[in-house]
């Protein structure tokens, strides 16, 4: 008996009951996969609103305070001319009327004294001279007192006025500094919002580009997914592998057949 080897093989094929359905499904899937990419042509992001645009324009128009507006340089009240500058208006407004009134009262007193001396027959004598000298001395003392008190009050009020103006200047400089910081803060916040809006648009453009770029690859994946999970049947086959002598005999027969063809004896 010839020496042969028995071989087994298995083959999977589509189940006969699902053939029509699968064939139609694969055909439709292939047709869908072959369709061109349909791009969305509308806007990808909303962009800034009208109110946001107005706010951005307003922020851009804000001016930062200058160095002179934000700098406070304190002055000294005792500096040359500073005290006099603040005291002079008070002295002129307060002292002059008081001095004039004191002189007027002294003159009234002198006239009344002269009238009394005249009625007494002592006008023009030594007594009158003494009384006028005493009146002049009292006037000078009164004027000195008025001037002293006036200068003291003028100095105190001038110093208060000076300090009040210095405080206003310092407050104005501080307010300008805060305003400048507020402007910078508002502009920074607005800039961050503008950047976020622009970044959103860039991100949407990149996503759209990647979607178009990856479309062919996704179609291939789609086609591959149609082949997954198909109902398959497995069939087994048995065949015999010829022995060496059988292969040699078959080869000899092939050679004889070739010789017959060449000699015309086919």
Residue pairs with C-beta under 8 A, 6 or more apart in sequence:
2 242
2 243
2 245
2 246
3 243
3 244
3 245
4 240
4 241
4 242
4 243
4 246
5 240
5 241
5 243
6 238
6 239
6 240
6 241
7 238
7 239
7 240
7 241
8 236
8 237
8 238
9 236
9 237
9 238
9 239
10 234
10 235
10 236
10 237
11 234
11 235
11 237
12 232
12 233
12 234
12 235
13 232
13 233
13 235
14 22
14 230
14 231
14 232
14 233
15 231
15 232
15 233
16 233
17 231
18 230
18 231
22 230
22 231
25 226
26 226
26 227
29 222
29 223
29 226
30 223
32 222
33 219
33 220
33 222
33 223
37 212
37 215
39 208
39 212
40 208
44 201
44 204
44 205
44 207
44 208
45 197
45 200
45 201
45 204
47 197
47 201
48 56
48 194
48 197
52 193
52 197
55 190
56 190
56 194
59 186
59 187
59 190
60 187
62 183
62 186
62 187
63 183
64 180
64 183
64 184
65 176
65 177
65 179
65 180
69 172
69 173
69 176
70 173
70 176
70 177
70 180
71 173
72 169
72 170
72 173
72 174
74 166
74 170
75 82
75 162
75 166
76 82
77 83
77 86
77 158
77 159
77 162
77 163
82 162
83 155
83 158
83 159
83 162
86 157
86 158
86 159
86 161
86 162
87 151
87 154
87 155
87 158
90 150
90 153
90 154
90 157
90 158
91 150
91 151
91 154
94 150
94 153
94 154
95 146
95 147
95 150
95 154
98 146
98 150
99 143
99 146
99 147
102 139
102 142
102 143
102 146
103 139
103 143
106 135
106 136
106 138
106 139
106 142
109 135
110 132
110 135
113 128
113 131
113 132
113 135
114 123
114 128
114 132
117 123
117 125
117 127
117 128
117 131
122 128
242 250
260 266
